[in-house]
Amino acid sequence: MRRERNVAFKADLFESLIDPQLFELPKELAIIDRLLDDERFLEPIRRKLTARRGRPTIPLETYLRMMYLKRRYRLGFEALVKEVADSLVWRRFCRLRLTDKVPDATTLIKLTHRLGPEVIEQLNDALMAQLVEARLMKRHGQRIRVDTTVVEANIHHPTDAGLLADGCGC
């Protein structure tokens, strides 16, 4: 069963005791936060996750925002979970209260595999279209130069005896 939004996303008792400035999103995340509120980002996920019964998933808006952070900062799933758990700002961006449990890395991995690469690509394309539409980014027409020089080299395949000799300094 899919959950689309974290329905009771309001400051809890613990958050009301903390200075609100600690939760303020940086400019880039504030812009992305507003853009990701658009319903078109949940549509590809809705089409893929149609089950109405079973154990509820993590809120889809939380998943979507965590995947943005993962891609933007080039993090692995484990590192992403740790960073979201440690950061008040990233928790707020992902719509998680202080008392909410951060989704486990395996949950994110399974959901990503279940959605498939085509849905993730659709989400990225939709976000890029939103950024271009809001004039925050130029269209993909820019070119990039890449150095693809390949140098042939002899390689030494390690053997048990060779590794032992290297370890002994023989």
C-alpha positions as CSV (number, residue, x, y, z in Angstrom):
1,M,0.0,0.0,0.0
2,R,1.4,3.4,-0.9
3,R,1.5,6.5,1.3
4,E,2.0,9.6,-0.7
5,R,2.5,12.2,1.9
6,N,3.5,12.5,5.6
7,V,0.0,13.6,6.6
8,A,0.8,15.0,10.0
9,F,3.9,17.0,9.1
10,K,3.8,19.6,11.8
11,A,6.4,20.6,14.4
12,D,6.2,18.3,17.4
13,L,7.0,19.2,21.0
14,F,10.8,18.6,20.6
15,E,11.0,20.8,17.5
16,S,9.1,23.6,19.1
17,L,11.9,23.9,21.7
18,I,14.6,24.3,19.0
19,D,15.5,27.6,17.4
20,P,13.5,27.7,14.1
21,Q,16.6,29.1,12.2
22,L,18.2,25.7,12.6
23,F,15.6,24.3,10.3
24,E,15.8,26.9,7.5
25,L,16.6,25.4,4.2
26,P,19.5,26.8,2.1
27,K,18.4,28.7,-1.0
28,E,19.0,25.8,-3.4
29,L,17.0,23.3,-1.2
30,A,14.2,25.9,-0.7
31,I,13.8,26.2,-4.4
32,I,13.8,22.4,-5.0
33,D,11.4,22.0,-2.0
34,R,8.9,24.3,-3.7
35,L,9.3,22.5,-7.1
36,L,8.9,19.0,-5.6
37,D,5.5,20.0,-4.2
38,D,4.2,19.7,-7.8
39,E,1.9,16.7,-8.2
40,R,3.6,15.7,-11.5
41,F,6.5,14.3,-9.6
42,L,4.3,11.7,-7.8
43,E,2.5,10.7,-11.0
44,P,5.2,8.3,-12.4
45,I,5.4,6.6,-8.9
46,R,1.6,6.4,-8.7
47,R,1.4,4.6,-12.0
48,K,4.0,2.1,-10.9
49,L,2.8,1.5,-7.3
50,T,-0.8,0.5,-7.6
51,A,-1.3,-1.8,-4.6
52,R,-4.0,-0.7,-2.2
53,R,-3.4,-3.4,0.4
54,G,-0.4,-4.6,2.3
55,R,2.2,-2.9,4.4
56,P,2.4,0.9,3.8
57,T,5.5,2.2,2.0
58,I,7.4,5.1,3.2
59,P,5.8,8.4,2.2
60,L,6.5,8.9,-1.5
61,E,7.3,12.6,-0.9
62,T,10.0,11.5,1.5
63,Y,11.4,9.0,-0.9
64,L,11.4,11.5,-3.8
65,R,13.3,14.1,-1.7
66,M,15.8,11.6,-0.4
67,M,16.5,10.5,-4.0
68,Y,17.1,14.1,-4.9
69,L,19.6,14.4,-2.1
70,K,21.2,11.1,-3.1
71,R,21.7,12.2,-6.7
72,R,22.6,15.8,-6.0
73,Y,25.3,15.0,-3.5
74,R,26.3,11.7,-5.1
75,L,25.8,9.6,-2.0
76,G,25.2,5.9,-1.5
77,F,22.1,4.7,0.2
78,E,23.9,4.0,3.6
79,A,25.6,7.5,3.5
80,L,22.3,9.2,2.5
81,V,20.4,7.6,5.5
82,K,23.2,8.6,7.9
83,E,23.3,12.2,6.6
84,V,19.5,12.6,6.7
85,A,19.5,11.2,10.3
86,D,22.2,13.7,11.3
87,S,21.0,16.9,9.7
88,L,18.0,18.9,10.9
89,V,17.8,20.7,7.5
90,W,17.8,17.5,5.5
91,R,15.2,16.0,7.8
92,R,13.0,19.1,7.2
93,F,13.6,18.9,3.4
94,C,12.6,15.2,3.5
95,R,9.5,16.0,5.5
96,L,10.7,14.1,8.5
97,R,10.1,15.3,12.1
98,L,12.7,14.7,14.8
99,T,10.7,11.9,16.2
100,D,10.3,10.2,12.8
101,K,12.5,7.2,11.9
102,V,14.6,7.8,8.8
103,P,13.8,5.0,6.2
104,D,16.4,2.3,6.2
105,A,18.8,2.0,3.3
106,T,17.4,-1.4,2.3
107,T,13.9,0.0,2.1
108,L,15.1,2.7,-0.3
109,I,17.0,0.2,-2.4
110,K,14.0,-2.1,-2.6
111,L,11.7,0.7,-3.6
112,T,14.2,2.0,-6.2
113,H,14.4,-1.5,-7.7
114,R,10.7,-1.8,-7.7
115,L,10.2,1.5,-9.5
116,G,12.9,0.7,-12.0
117,P,15.3,3.0,-13.8
118,E,12.7,4.4,-16.2
119,V,10.6,5.9,-13.4
120,I,13.7,7.5,-11.8
121,E,14.6,8.9,-15.3
122,Q,11.1,10.3,-15.7
123,L,11.4,12.0,-12.3
124,N,14.8,13.5,-13.2
125,D,13.4,14.7,-16.5
126,A,10.4,16.3,-14.8
127,L,12.6,18.1,-12.3
128,M,14.9,19.4,-15.1
129,A,11.8,20.6,-17.0
130,Q,10.6,22.4,-13.9
131,L,14.0,24.1,-13.4
132,V,14.1,25.2,-17.0
133,E,10.5,26.4,-16.8
134,A,11.3,28.4,-13.6
135,R,14.4,29.8,-15.4
136,L,16.7,28.4,-12.8
137,M,18.7,26.3,-15.3
138,K,19.4,26.4,-19.0
139,R,18.2,23.6,-21.3
140,H,20.5,20.5,-21.8
141,G,22.0,22.0,-25.0
142,Q,25.4,22.6,-23.5
143,R,28.4,20.5,-24.5
144,I,31.1,19.0,-22.3
145,R,34.6,17.9,-23.2
146,V,35.9,14.7,-21.8
147,D,39.4,13.3,-22.0
148,T,39.1,9.7,-22.9
149,T,42.7,8.8,-23.4
150,V,43.5,5.1,-22.8
151,V,47.0,4.0,-22.0
152,E,48.0,0.4,-22.5
153,A,49.9,-1.1,-19.5
154,N,51.2,-4.4,-18.4
155,I,49.3,-5.7,-15.4
156,H,50.5,-8.0,-12.7
157,H,47.8,-10.4,-11.6
158,P,48.2,-11.1,-7.9
159,T,48.9,-14.6,-6.7
160,D,49.0,-16.0,-3.2
161,A,52.8,-16.4,-3.3
162,G,53.2,-12.9,-4.7
163,L,51.0,-11.3,-2.1
164,L,52.9,-13.1,0.6
165,A,56.2,-11.9,-0.8
166,D,54.9,-8.3,-1.0
167,G,53.7,-8.5,2.6
168,C,57.1,-9.8,3.9
169,G,59.1,-7.3,1.9
170,C,61.0,-10.1,0.2
